[in-house]
Amino acid sequence: MKKYLILLFVAAAAVFQSCDNNDDLWDAIDDLKSRVQALETQVNALNDNVKALQTLYAGATVSEVKNEDGKCTITLTDGKKLTLVSDIDALVPVVSINEETGMWQYSIGGGEPQSLNVKAVAEDGKTPTFQVADDGSWQVDLGDGQGWRDVTYADGSKVSAITDTPTEDKFFQTVEVVGDSLHIVMQNGEVLDVPIVKGFLCQIVDGEGNVITDVQSFDMGVTKEFTVNMRGVETWILTAPEGWTVELSEPVAGADDMKTATLSVTSPAPTRATASTAKDVSILASSGKYSCIAKIQVESTGIDPTAPRITINNSTDVPATHSTLTFDVELVNTTTWKYICRPSNESAPTAQEILDDGTEGSGTTVTVSDLDGETDYTIYAVAYLDDRVSDVVSAQNRTLVAPVDYYTTGYEVGGVTYSSTTPDVQLITETSTISTKGVYFLDPKDGNVVVTLPKLATSDLVIIGRYSNVKPKLEITGIQSFNGASGVGYIFKNLDITASTGNYVFNYGSTTGEYANWVLEDCNISHTVADKVLSYFSNGASSVKNILVRNNRISLSVSKDAGATRLINFNATAAANTQSIIVENNNIYAPQYVANGTLIFMPTSGTSTSQLSVSVVNNTFVNYIGQPNGFINLTGAQQLDVQNNIFWAQDGYSVTAYMFRFYVITEVPSAMNVTNNIFYGLKSDDSWAMYHKDTSCSTTVTVTRESTDPFAGGTFSLETGTFIPGSSYAGYGSTLQ
């Protein structure tokens, strides 16, 4: 019907597309829409009439009849309601039941009745249902499993439901109350008289007083009670399917001559081998010469409520690990339960195998340990009650990837591997303070170990979280200074770092030294002092050769309209001997306000850094922009790669964000690869600029601001530092989850 409605609209638009007066078009469409909506109403009325006729012909008894607005509402003595509609303003099949054959029949436009060859009543009685097909013709489903078929005239042509001429056909000639009967005269003259017995009622109702129509499900051997309303009932007979038992309590008098009784229905006991497939629990109520049947349909679930039962599911509270899986267990009628957990690609055990070889469970959860990482496992369980055994139940889950144990396998950086075999290595498992240089592995076995790092000046400090799936807590409470003639520098790996130092966290000490590395990798870093920088390398006599900032979440605390917040911050000639700076796959963000930041800073008076190689690739920068200085300030570079980054800032922030600011050099580095970066936010399209207005290189490059938020359809959380772009921006920004 809906598809046909669309076709009608299209047809109307085609007819009127050349009209000068649009009102004609819309009037035609509105008229057509009204006609189709009316036709839908007539289809419903037709099907209601068919259902009502079948019920009345089957011998129903009526307790009340109301005629209103062309509808006759009939209340039966079992409480059910029927509706008859006499006037149907459409060319519809007029359906009736042949008095001689008991078959359904229909006529069109007052023509001769045609049999549908389907019985209306008795055991094999069917209820035909009508619809309007996509081509606007009538169809009927006879309930015989053959689906919809066309309603036709005697010559075999289809009967159209659409007519331009209003019809005056009536479904019935008469529907009226005559004496103590409902008198119905069909269009073909057939008469149906149904007795009206006022004050006679028997109905099975739910808690809200509505007649029960849904099938009632019972576990085996279970009793349920239902309310029965009675009025004028003198005697009754109860019937139930084989194996079911029913009882009706003595009715108790209430208001308006209504009496209430309780119907108790008990399903077959578990010991019965079979039970009847019949579904009706019936009350045959009588009042004088009249009777009615009130009934509900029942079914057995086949579940024995006294048998041991067990269900098992993946835990909702305890997540899977690389070596353990936890499951939640629900038990009913159970004294003992056992389980076997094995890889899912192995065969399932029988209940007897679980009884003989399984592990006995206790409580409502079970954790299976010593499992292989990244493997599918299935747990099988059975419950026992004396000599009774439940069915085998199961649940499947997958262990996580086994974490890397850096203490055992080692961590390599700058050509040096740090592990348990490193001389003088220390393994910290308890809350403690690190106050001297060295190589430390942190292993917080209880999850609450906090290691403190106060102010320290050293040439060699390596701190590594032992297992890749746990980031131990490291609190930096004082400035960390690269100090001494030479050394490996500072290496922090796989840590949850909170820095509460003053102006900056890392700097050069007062001595002259050359250090191999400054590494921050796989860390969560929160600098809690507002508007401070992460580093300030001001001693031109010292240098760090390689800087690596990779796979970190760095949260910056900034106040509104704060000054520059710098991460890798050089002064004077401090970067003269630095060979490489790699910033890769990080989430660097300011949760509250837009940070006026500089990722790499070198001053205007700095020494040329033409030896330097810089790579800033696949990072996500949120509310961290190059203002008022450039985002990357350099005094030269032999290689500069800035690719696949996302630069995101709050909308409406009225500043200009600069990507680069070059000093000392007069030309843009020849080996400069700045591609596939995404810019979004700020106030206007010209808010993002490639080069600072004061750069010493004369060049102009347009930066395109995205009109669509790259995180739309993805994940954006300033609270957790999780920024996953939508599918349209896959491959940009970091891959941190």
C-alpha positions in Angstrom: 0.0 0.0 0.0 2.8 2.4 0.9 4.6 1.7 -2.4 1.3 2.2 -4.3 0.9 5.6 -2.5 4.3 6.7 -3.8 3.4 5.6 -7.3 0.2 7.6 -7.1 2.1 10.7 -6.0 4.6 10.3 -8.9 1.7 9.9 -11.4 0.0 13.1 -10.1 3.2 15.1 -10.4 3.6 13.9 -14.0 0.1 14.9 -14.9 0.4 18.3 -13.4 4.0 19.2 -14.0 3.1 21.6 -16.9 0.4 23.4 -15.0 0.9 27.1 -14.4 -1.0 27.1 -11.2 0.9 25.1 -8.5 -2.3 25.2 -6.3 -3.9 22.8 -8.8 -1.0 20.4 -8.4 -1.0 20.4 -4.6 -4.8 20.1 -4.5 -4.6 17.1 -6.7 -1.9 15.5 -4.6 -3.8 16.3 -1.3 -6.9 14.7 -2.8 -5.1 11.7 -3.9 -3.4 11.3 -0.5 -6.7 11.5 1.2 -8.2 8.9 -1.0 -5.3 6.5 -0.4 -5.5 7.0 3.3 -9.2 6.4 3.2 -8.6 3.2 1.2 -6.2 2.0 4.0 -9.0 2.5 6.5 -11.4 0.5 4.3 -9.0 -2.4 4.1 -8.8 -2.5 7.9 -12.6 -2.3 8.1 -13.0 -5.2 5.6 -10.7 -7.5 7.5 -12.4 -6.6 10.8 -15.8 -7.6 9.2 -14.4 -10.9 8.0 -13.0 -11.8 11.5 -16.3 -10.7 13.2 -18.4 -12.8 10.8 -16.3 -15.9 11.4 -16.7 -15.5 15.2 -20.5 -14.9 15.0 -21.1 -17.7 12.6 -19.2 -20.0 15.0 -21.9 -19.6 17.6 -20.8 -16.7 19.7 -23.1 -15.2 22.3 -23.5 -11.4 22.5 -23.8 -9.5 25.8 -23.9 -5.9 24.5 -24.2 -4.0 21.1 -23.4 -0.4 20.4 -24.0 1.4 17.1 -21.9 4.6 16.8 -20.6 6.6 13.7 -21.4 3.8 11.2 -19.7 1.2 13.4 -21.3 -1.6 15.4 -19.2 -2.6 18.4 -20.2 -6.0 19.7 -19.1 -7.3 23.2 -19.3 -11.1 23.5 -20.1 -12.9 26.6 -16.4 -14.0 26.9 -15.4 -10.3 27.0 -13.9 -10.0 23.5 -15.0 -7.2 21.3 -15.9 -7.3 17.5 -16.4 -4.5 15.1 -18.8 -4.4 12.1 -18.6 -1.6 9.5 -21.6 -1.4 7.1 -20.7 1.6 4.9 -17.4 1.1 3.1 -16.9 3.9 0.6 -14.8 1.9 -1.8 -15.1 -0.9 -4.4 -14.4 -3.7 -2.0 -15.1 -7.4 -2.0 -18.3 -8.0 0.0 -17.6 -11.2 2.0 -20.2 -13.6 3.4 -20.5 -17.2 4.4 -22.6 -19.5 2.2 -25.4 -20.9 4.3 -25.4 -24.3 2.6 -21.7 -25.0 2.2 -20.2 -23.0 5.1 -17.6 -21.7 2.6 -16.4 -18.1 2.4 -17.7 -16.2 -0.6 -17.4 -12.7 -2.0 -19.2 -10.5 -4.5 -18.1 -7.3 -6.3 -20.4 -4.4 -7.0 -23.6 -6.4 -6.3 -22.6 -9.3 -8.6 -23.1 -13.0 -8.1 -21.2 -14.4 -5.1 -18.0 -16.4 -5.9 -16.8 -19.1 -3.5 -13.3 -18.9 -2.0 -13.4 -22.6 -1.5 -12.4 -22.2 2.1 -14.5 -23.2 5.2 -15.3 -20.4 7.5 -16.0 -22.4 10.7 -15.3 -25.9 12.2 -11.9 -27.4 12.9 -10.3 -26.4 9.6 -11.9 -23.0 9.4 -9.7 -20.2 7.9 -9.9 -16.4 8.1 -9.2 -14.7 4.8 -7.3 -11.5 4.9 -7.5 -8.8 2.2 -4.9 -6.2 1.0 -4.4 -3.8 -1.9 -1.4 -4.8 -4.1 1.2 -2.5 -5.6 -0.8 -2.2 -8.8 -3.9 -1.1 -6.9 -5.9 -4.3 -7.2 -7.4 -6.4 -4.4 -5.7 -9.5 -3.1 -6.7 -12.2 -0.6 -4.7 -14.6 1.6 -6.8 -17.6 2.5 -4.6 -18.7 5.4 -3.7 -21.9 3.5 0.0 -21.2 3.2 -0.2 -20.2 -0.5 0.2 -16.5 0.2 -1.5 -13.6 -1.6 -3.6 -14.2 -4.7 -5.7 -11.8 -6.9 -9.4 -11.2 -6.3 -11.1 -11.5 -9.7 -14.4 -11.0 -11.5 -16.1 -14.0 -13.0 -14.2 -13.4 -16.2 -10.9 -13.7 -14.3 -9.9 -10.0 -14.5 -8.5 -8.3 -11.5 -10.7 -6.2 -9.2 -9.3 -2.7 -8.8 -9.5 -1.0 -5.4 -9.3 2.5 -7.0 -12.3 4.1 -8.6 -13.1 7.6 -9.6 -16.8 7.1 -8.9 -18.0 7.0 -5.3 -19.6 3.7 -4.5 -22.9 3.2 -2.7 -22.3 -0.5 -1.9 -22.9 -1.6 1.7 -21.2 -4.6 3.2 -24.5 -5.3 5.1 -28.1 -4.4 4.3 -28.9 -4.2 8.0 -27.1 -4.5 11.3 -29.5 -3.8 14.2 -30.8 -5.0 17.5 -34.2 -6.7 17.2 -35.6 -7.8 20.5 -33.0 -10.1 22.1 -31.0 -10.6 19.0 -28.4 -8.9 16.8 -30.0 -9.0 13.4 -27.6 -9.0 10.5 -28.7 -9.1 6.8 -25.9 -9.6 4.4 -25.8 -7.8 1.0 -27.0 -10.9 -0.7 -30.0 -11.3 1.6 -28.6 -13.9 3.9 -29.7 -13.5 7.5 -27.7 -14.0 10.7 -29.4 -13.7 14.1 -27.2 -13.8 17.1 -28.7 -14.0 20.6 -28.1 -11.1 23.0 -27.9 -12.2 26.6 -27.7 -9.2 28.8 -26.2 -9.7 32.2 -24.3 -12.8 31.0 -20.5 -12.6 31.0 -17.5 -14.9 31.6 -14.1 -13.6 30.8 -10.5 -14.5 31.8 -8.6 -11.2 32.5 -5.1 -10.0 33.4 -4.2 -7.8 36.4 -5.5 -4.7 34.6 -8.8 -6.2 33.7 -8.1 -6.8 30.1 -9.2 -10.0 28.4 -6.1 -12.3 28.0 -5.3 -13.0 24.3 -1.6 -13.9 24.5 -0.3 -17.5 24.9 0.6 -18.2 28.5 3.9 -20.1 28.9 4.5 -22.5 31.8 7.6 -24.3 33.0 6.9 -28.0 33.8 4.8 -28.7 36.9 4.2 -25.0 37.5 0.8 -23.5 38.7 -0.4 -20.1 37.7 -3.5 -18.3 38.7 -5.8 -16.1 36.6 -8.8 -13.9 37.4 -12.2 -14.8 36.0 -15.0 -12.3 35.9 -18.5 -13.7 35.8 -22.0 -12.3 35.6 -25.2 -14.4 35.4 -23.2 -17.6 35.1 -25.2 -20.6 36.6 -23.0 -23.5 35.8 -19.6 -24.1 34.2 -17.4 -26.9 32.8 -13.6 -26.7 32.7 -11.5 -28.3 30.0 -7.8 -28.5 29.5 -5.2 -30.2 27.3 -4.1 -33.7 28.3 -1.6 -33.6 31.2 -2.8 -30.2 32.4 -5.0 -29.6 35.5 -7.3 -26.8 36.1 -9.4 -25.6 39.0 -11.9 -22.8 39.4 -12.6 -21.4 42.9 -16.0 -20.5 44.1 -17.0 -17.1 42.7 -17.1 -14.2 45.2 -19.7 -11.5 44.7 -18.7 -7.9 43.9 -20.2 -4.7 42.6 -22.7 -4.5 39.7 -23.6 -8.2 40.0 -20.1 -9.1 39.0 -18.5 -12.2 40.6 -14.8 -13.0 40.6 -13.2 -16.4 40.7 -9.6 -17.7 40.5 -8.6 -20.1 37.7 -5.7 -22.2 38.7 -3.8 -23.8 35.8 -1.0 -26.4 36.4 1.3 -27.6 33.6 2.3 -31.2 33.1 4.8 -32.5 35.7 8.4 -33.3 34.5 7.7 -37.0 35.0 5.1 -37.2 32.2 6.6 -38.5 29.0 4.2 -36.6 26.8 1.4 -34.1 27.0 -1.3 -33.0 24.6 -0.3 -30.5 21.9 -3.7 -28.8 22.3 -3.4 -25.3 23.8 -6.9 -24.2 25.0 -7.8 -24.0 28.7 -11.6 -23.3 28.5 -14.5 -22.4 30.7 -17.9 -23.4 29.2 -20.2 -21.1 31.1 -24.0 -21.5 31.0 -27.0 -19.2 31.7 -30.3 -20.9 31.1 -30.3 -22.1 27.5 -27.3 -19.9 26.5 -23.6 -20.7 26.9 -20.3 -19.1 26.1 -16.7 -20.2 26.2 -14.0 -18.2 27.8 -10.5 -19.5 27.2 -6.8 -18.9 27.3 -4.1 -20.6 25.3 -1.3 -22.3 27.2 2.1 -23.9 26.3 4.8 -25.7 28.2 8.4 -24.5 27.9 9.7 -28.0 28.6 11.8 -26.6 31.4 11.8 -28.5 34.7 12.0 -25.8 37.4 13.2 -28.4 39.9 16.1 -29.6 37.8 19.6 -28.3 38.3 20.3 -25.4 36.0 23.4 -23.4 35.2 24.1 -20.4 33.0 27.6 -19.0 32.3 28.6 -15.8 30.6 31.7 -13.6 30.2 32.3 -11.5 33.3 30.8 -8.0 33.1 33.2 -6.7 35.8 36.5 -8.4 35.3 38.1 -7.9 31.8 40.1 -10.5 30.0 43.8 -10.4 30.4 46.6 -12.1 28.4 46.5 -15.1 30.7 43.1 -15.1 32.5 39.5 -15.2 31.6 36.7 -14.6 34.2 33.1 -15.8 33.9 29.9 -15.1 35.7 27.8 -18.1 36.8 24.1 -18.4 37.7 22.9 -21.5 39.5 19.4 -22.9 40.2 18.7 -26.0 42.3 22.4 -26.9 42.3 24.6 -28.4 45.0 27.7 -28.9 42.8 29.0 -27.6 39.5 32.1 -28.3 37.5 33.8 -26.9 34.5 36.5 -27.5 31.8 38.1 -24.7 29.9 39.9 -25.5 26.7 40.9 -23.8 23.4 37.8 -23.3 21.2 39.3 -25.3 18.4 39.3 -28.4 20.5 36.3 -30.7 20.8 33.6 -30.0 23.4 33.5 -32.4 26.4 30.4 -34.4 27.4 28.7 -33.9 30.7 30.3 -37.2 31.9 33.8 -35.9 31.0 33.2 -32.7 33.0 31.9 -34.8 35.9 35.0 -37.0 35.8 37.7 -34.5 34.9 36.4 -31.1 35.5 37.3 -28.5 38.1 34.7 -28.0 40.9 33.5 -24.4 41.0 32.4 -22.3 43.9 30.5 -19.0 44.2 29.1 -17.1 41.2 32.4 -16.3 39.4 35.3 -18.3 38.2 38.6 -17.1 36.9 40.6 -19.5 34.6 44.4 -18.7 34.8 47.6 -19.7 33.0 46.1 -19.3 29.5 47.9 -18.5 26.3 47.7 -15.0 25.0 45.6 -14.0 22.0 43.7 -17.3 22.0 40.0 -18.2 21.9 38.8 -20.3 24.8 35.5 -22.0 25.6 34.4 -22.9 29.1 32.0 -25.8 29.5 30.0 -26.3 32.7 27.4 -28.6 34.2 25.4 -28.5 37.4 24.5 -31.4 39.7 21.7 -32.1 42.1 21.9 -35.5 43.7 21.9 -37.8 40.7 20.4 -35.2 38.3 22.6 -33.4 35.8 22.0 -30.2 33.9 22.7 -29.7 30.2 26.2 -28.7 29.3 26.4 -24.9 28.9 29.3 -22.9 27.5 30.7 -19.4 27.0 33.5 -18.2 24.7 36.1 -15.4 25.2 39.5 -14.4 23.9 42.6 -13.6 25.9 44.5 -10.5 25.1 47.9 -10.2 23.5 50.5 -11.2 26.0 52.4 -8.1 27.2 56.0 -7.6 26.6 58.2 -8.1 29.6 60.9 -5.5 28.9 62.9 -6.6 31.9 63.3 -10.1 30.4 63.3 -9.3 26.6 65.0 -6.0 26.9 64.3 -2.5 25.4 66.7 -1.1 22.8 67.3 2.6 22.2 70.3 4.3 20.6 72.0 1.0 20.0 71.9 0.0 23.7 69.6 -2.7 25.1 68.4 -2.4 28.7 67.2 -5.5 30.5 67.7 -7.7 33.6 71.3 -8.3 32.4 72.3 -4.6 32.4 75.0 -4.0 35.1 73.6 -2.6 38.3 70.0 -2.7 37.0 67.4 -2.3 39.7 63.9 -3.8 39.8 61.5 -1.7 41.9 58.3 -3.4 43.2 57.4 -1.2 46.1 56.7 2.5 46.7 60.1 4.2 46.7 62.2 7.2 45.6 64.8 7.3 42.9 67.6 9.7 43.9 70.6 8.5 41.9 71.4 7.7 38.3 71.0 4.2 37.0 68.7 1.8 35.1 65.4 1.1 36.8 62.5 -1.2 35.9 59.3 -0.6 37.7 57.0 -3.6 38.4 53.9 -2.4 40.5 52.6 -5.9 41.5 49.8 -4.5 43.6 48.8 -1.8 41.2 49.3 1.0 43.8 53.1 1.5 43.7 54.2 5.1 43.2 57.8 5.9 42.5 58.9 9.5 43.2 61.6 11.3 41.3 62.8 14.5 43.0 65.2 17.0 41.7 68.1 15.3 40.1 71.2 16.2 38.0 72.7 13.3 36.1 74.0 12.1 32.8 72.4 8.7 33.0 68.8 7.9 34.0 66.8 5.1 32.5 63.3 4.3 33.9 61.2 1.6 32.2 57.8 0.2 33.2 58.4 -3.6 33.1 55.2 -4.9 31.4 53.8 -3.3 28.3 50.2 -3.5 29.5 50.8 -1.6 32.8 52.2 1.9 33.1 53.7 2.3 36.6 53.2 5.7 38.3 56.1 8.0 38.4 55.8 11.4 40.1 58.4 14.0 39.1 58.6 16.6 41.8 61.8 18.3 40.8 63.7 19.5 37.7 65.6 16.8 35.9 69.0 18.2 34.6 71.3 16.7 32.0 74.5 17.1 33.9 78.0 15.7 33.7 80.6 15.2 31.0 78.6 12.7 28.9 76.1 9.9 29.2 73.1 8.1 27.8 70.8 11.0 28.9 67.2 10.6 30.2 65.1 7.6 28.9 61.6 7.2 30.2 59.6 4.2 28.7 56.1 3.0 29.5 55.3 5.1 32.5 52.3 7.1 33.9 54.1 10.4 34.7 52.8 13.3 36.7 55.1 16.3 36.7 54.6 18.9 39.4 57.8 20.9 38.9 57.9 24.7 38.6 58.9 26.3 35.4 60.0 23.2 33.5 60.7 19.5 33.9 63.9 18.9 31.9 66.9 21.2 31.3 70.7 21.2 30.9 72.8 21.5 34.0 75.7 23.9 34.4 78.4 21.5 33.2 79.6 20.9 29.7 78.3 17.6 28.4 77.1 15.6 25.4 74.2 13.2 26.0 73.0 10.5 23.6 69.2 10.5 24.2 66.2 12.2 25.6 63.4 9.7 25.2 59.8 9.8 26.2 58.0 6.7 24.8 54.7 4.9 25.5 54.0 7.3 28.5 51.0 9.1 29.8 52.4 12.6 30.8 50.5 15.2 32.8 52.2 18.5 33.6 50.0 19.8 36.4 51.6 23.2 36.8 49.7 25.6 34.5 51.4 27.4 31.6 54.8 25.8 32.1 57.1 24.2 29.6 58.2 20.6 29.4 61.9 21.5 28.8 64.3 24.4 28.7 67.7 23.6 27.3 69.6 26.8 27.9 73.2 25.8 28.3 74.9 26.2 24.9 77.8 24.2 26.1 75.7 21.0 26.4 73.8 19.1 23.8 71.5 16.0 23.4 72.1 14.1 20.2 68.8 12.4 19.7 65.3 13.4 20.9 62.5 10.8 20.6 58.9 11.6 21.7 56.7 8.7 20.6 53.4 7.0 21.5 52.6 9.3 24.4 49.5 11.0 25.7 50.7 14.5 26.9 48.1 16.5 28.8 49.0 20.2 29.3 47.6 22.4 32.0 47.0 25.9 30.6 45.1 28.9 31.8 43.0 31.1 29.5 45.0 33.3 27.2 48.3 32.0 28.6 51.6 32.6 27.0 53.6 30.1 25.0 53.7 26.6 26.3 56.7 24.9 24.8 57.6 21.2 24.7 61.0 20.9 23.1 62.6 24.3 24.0 66.1 25.4 23.1 67.9 28.6 23.9 70.9 30.2 22.2 73.2 27.6 20.8 71.7 24.7 22.8 70.6 22.8 19.6 73.8 23.2 17.7 74.8 19.5 18.0 71.4 17.9 18.0 71.1 15.4 15.2 67.5 14.3 15.2 64.1 15.2 16.7 61.3 12.6 16.2 57.8 13.4 17.4 55.6 10.5 16.3 52.2 9.0 17.1 51.4 11.2 20.1 48.2 12.8 21.5 49.2 16.2 22.8 46.3 18.2 24.1 45.1 20.9 26.5 41.8 19.8 28.1 40.5 23.2 29.2 41.7 26.0 27.0 43.5 26.5 23.7 47.2 26.4 24.5 49.4 29.0 22.7 52.1 26.4 22.1 55.3 25.7 20.4 56.3 22.1 19.8 59.9 22.9 18.9 61.4 26.3 19.7 64.7 27.8 18.7 65.3 31.6 19.3 66.0 34.2 16.7 69.6 34.5 17.9 70.2 30.7 17.7 73.1 29.0 15.8 72.2 27.4 12.5 71.0 23.8 12.9 71.5 22.8 9.3 72.6 19.4 10.5 69.2 18.7 12.1 66.7 16.1 10.9 63.1 16.7 12.1 60.2 14.3 11.8 56.7 15.2 13.1 54.4 12.4 11.8 51.0 11.0 12.7 50.3 13.1 15.8 47.1 14.5 17.1 47.3 18.0 18.5 44.2 19.2 20.2 43.9 22.8 21.5 47.7 23.1 21.0 48.5 25.7 18.3 51.4 27.7 17.0 50.6 31.1 18.5 52.1 33.7 19.0 55.2 32.0 17.7 55.3 29.3 15.0 54.4 25.7 16.0 57.8 24.6 14.8 60.6 27.3 15.1 63.9 26.3 13.5 67.2 27.8 12.7 67.7 25.3 9.9 67.3 21.6 9.0 68.7 19.2 6.5 65.4 17.2 6.5 62.0 18.3 7.7 59.0 15.9 7.5 55.6 17.0 8.8 53.0 14.5 7.6 49.6 12.9 8.5 49.0 15.1 11.6 45.7 16.4 12.8 45.7 20.0 14.2 42.4 20.6 16.0 41.3 23.6 18.0 38.0 24.9 19.5 35.8 26.8 17.1 35.6 30.5 17.5 39.0 31.1 19.0 40.1 34.3 17.2 43.9 34.0 16.6 46.2 33.0 13.7 48.0 29.7 14.2 51.3 29.5 12.4 53.0 26.2 11.4 56.6 27.3 10.8 58.8 30.1 11.8 62.4 30.1 10.4 65.3 32.1 11.7 68.9 32.5 10.5 68.3 30.6 7.3 67.0 32.6 4.3 65.5 29.7 2.4 63.0 27.0 3.2 64.9 23.7 3.7 65.1 21.9 0.3 64.3 18.5 1.9 61.0 19.7 3.3 58.0 17.3 3.1 54.9 18.9 4.6 51.9 16.9 3.3 48.6 15.3 4.3 48.0 17.3 7.4 44.4 18.2 8.7 43.5 21.6 10.1 40.2 22.2 11.9 38.7 24.8 14.1 39.5 28.4 15.2 37.4 31.3 14.0 37.8 31.6 10.2 39.3 30.0 7.1 42.4 32.2 7.3 43.1 31.3 11.0 45.7 28.7 10.0 48.9 29.8 8.2 51.9 27.8 7.0 54.5 30.5 7.8 54.8 33.0 10.5 54.6 36.6 9.4 58.2 37.2 10.8 59.8 34.2 9.2 63.1 35.0 7.5 62.1 32.9 4.4 59.9 34.7 1.9 57.2 32.2 0.9 53.4 31.9 0.8 51.5 28.6 1.2 47.7 28.4 1.7 46.4 26.2 4.5 43.0 24.7 4.0 40.8 24.5 7.0 38.5 21.5 7.1 34.8 22.2 7.1 34.0 18.9 8.8 35.2 17.9 12.2 37.7 15.0 11.6 36.5 13.4 14.8 32.8 13.3 13.8 31.8 9.6 13.8 34.9 8.7 15.8 35.9 9.3 19.4 36.8 12.6 21.0 37.5 12.7 24.8 39.5 15.5 26.5 39.1 13.6 29.7 40.9 10.5 28.7 43.0 11.9 25.9 41.4 9.6 23.3 41.0 11.0 19.8 40.0 8.6 17.1 39.1 10.2 13.8 36.0 9.2 11.8 36.4 6.8 8.9 36.8 9.6 6.4 40.0 10.7 8.1 41.5 7.2 8.8 45.3 7.3 8.6 45.6 10.8 10.0 46.6 11.6 13.5 47.9 9.0 16.1 46.8 5.4 16.4 46.5 5.5 20.2 43.3 3.9 21.4 
